[in-house]
Amino acid sequence: MFVHRLVILSITAFSLVAIPAVNADDPAPAHGLAMHGDLKYSPDFKNFEYVNPDAPKGGTIRLSAIGGFDSLNPFIVKGNAAGGAAFIYDTLMTSSADEAFSVYGQLAKTVRTPKDRSWVEFTLRDEARWHDGKEITADDVIFSYETLVSKGAPFYRFYYGSVERAVKVGPKTVRFDFKPGKNRELPLILGQLTVLPKHYWATREFDSTTLEPPLGSGPYKIKRVEANRTIVLERVPDYWGKDVPVNKGINNFETLEFEYYRDAQVAIEAFTGGRFDFRRENSSKAWATSYKVPAVDKGHIKLERFDHNRPAGMQGFAYNIRRDLFKDPAVREALAYAFDFNWSNKNLFYGQYAHSRSYFDNSELAATGLPSDAELTLLEPLRSSIPPEVFTKEYNPPETDGSGKIRGNLRTASKLLRDAGWVIKDGVRVNEKTGVKLEFEILLSSPIFERIVLPFSKNLEKLGVKTRTRTVESAQYRRRLDTFDYDVVVGNWGQSMSPGNEQRDSWGSVSVDQQGSRNIVGINDPAVDTLIEKLIAAPNRKALVTAARALDRVLQWNHFVIPHFHAGYDRIAYWDKFGKPDVTPASGTQFLSWWVDKEKAAVINDVRKK
């Protein structure tokens, strides 16, 4: 399942003629699909439990974004898309936020798939319309799939790579046939397909950046744009899908305004000064120190932590192992001993974080202890090609006592480097055979990380390793990331409770040379590929958890990243002008289910005028 946040496998064949449905079995039309097990919500459900179906509509909400934008097309590699640009579109189906992975019809009235999930068929709602009033048809669905795979970001080619063909069964019905192999997730992730208007794009270049507001079908349309500064979206008053169950109780704001700021600190100052209304805070330092303002003391700004049960994913210093310097796992392991998380958590993060150790932290998917018998069934055939520690040790990143004195860790690192052929000469770490210095650049997109890099670099210096830190603006950072032009970056891979096809884009060899992929490490490992496919083919939840843990172990012991930290909650600051549902689902707070409380908003407006 895709969270976000993503080598063309084949050119898919498309057919626009009516073809009878595959008759491997004759599944009944359903209102939703569950990855494993049963759906939580019945066919006659009215709304999700974590929304208020009677939430009032209206009000203007101002939000922030960092950097800038030069495009309104969020589906391609070129350009930087504006925040909220995808809000103008609908998808075939929508994921619920209180299940591991289930989808329910949005544009699609019904879905059919056989027990072996070798194909999936969607029938669109008769009432579904584009904002220009034209009906949404099967032709739009096929056009969307074809366009995203052939012209969209690389993620789509990996995500939908197991699709054999798309078939128009009728004016409102599309069937996707799949390539041989088990891929239980594929019907669900095709349900996540964003549907684009074929007639609109017929006279435009899809793979070019644009600031012309595109045509959509969703709850919002773009009202006003000022490149690199502001985008304003307004709710569509006659939105066709307002009464569809998955849409009830969400998209309650009349207007959404995204204002761009140079960096996070400037944005915080703007927020506390009343320039915008809601902020997810990712900086522990800012959470502890930047909100000490009268508006907080008086209760006009609320600071809340919302617990969640979603996987934390992995954030860390990510090596680009396309570089010769980082091809040796021993070098990668050694450098990790210079990152003192415990000191940083105490002195920089105000004790707010846990040290990350898994690519699926904060979930049952994380590998702990030694491999289970079920995991060994997957791992044993790969024994000769994966690190031996996978079978004998539990992975944990280097720890310290938090005092800042890490001589023991540095001694370990120095030994690992010496054993790998890197020695000290004139105070500098060099390769004893080639004389090449062990030095590299850490590329950043935000100054926030500079305070984390500085102590890390000082510890590396004690090992004779020289580093350079370079912080660049967002567009340049994006370009360098897309073209793999870096030594080390801060990588961040979000995860869902049901990982699957998107793992190919993150770790798979098919994505290693594809510019714009999420394989920023440069992993090209048949063993990793095998485990990804086992994960994708998992026939039930138990098998999926087993495959995720096996994959986790192999990623851990290859030392592809130096793990950072995570928290099992969201930090949210907001001006007290909102109402919100009583229930927070397992995946965390859903801001678009909030609404403007008119009485509270009037008070806040008066406060801001003073």
Secondary structure, DSSP 8 states (H G I E B T S, - for coil): ------------EEE-S------SS----BSEEESSS--SS-TT--S-TTS-TT-----EEEEEEES---BS-TTSSSS-B-TTGGGG--BSEEE-SSSSSEEEESSEEEEE--TT-SEEEEEE-TT-B-TTS-B--HHHHHHHHHHHHHHS-HHHHHHTTTEEEEEEEETTEEEEEE-SS--TTHHHHHHT-B---HHHHTTS-TTS---S-----SSEEEEEEETTTEEEEEE-TT-TTTTSGGGTT----SEEEEEEESSHHHHHHHHHTTS-SEEE---HHHHHHTT-SHHHHTTSEEEEEEE--S--BEEEEEE-TTSGGG--HHHHHHHHTT--HHHHHHHTSTT--EE---TTBSSTTS--SS--HHHHHHHGGGGGGS-THHHH---------SSS--HHHHHHHHHHHHHTTEEEETTEEEETTT--B-EEEEEES-GGGHHHHHHHHHHHHHTT-EEEEEE--HHHHHHHHHTT--SEEEEEE---SS--TTHHHHH-GGGTTSTT-S--S----HHHHHHHHHHHT-SSHHHHHHHHHHHHHHHHHTT-EEE-EE-SEEEEEEES-EE--S---TT---GGG-EE-HHHHHHHHHHHH-
